[in-house]
């Protein structure tokens, strides 16, 4: 459950920064 929380937090941080390297990689 800790991993899930960390992933969510990271996703939120990236969204706040406006930079989504993970999304770019998927694209």
Secondary structure as GFF3:
##gff-version 3
##sequence-region A 1 27
A	DSSP	alpha_helix	2	17	.	.	.	ID=ss1
A	DSSP	alpha_helix	21	26	.	.	.	ID=ss2
###
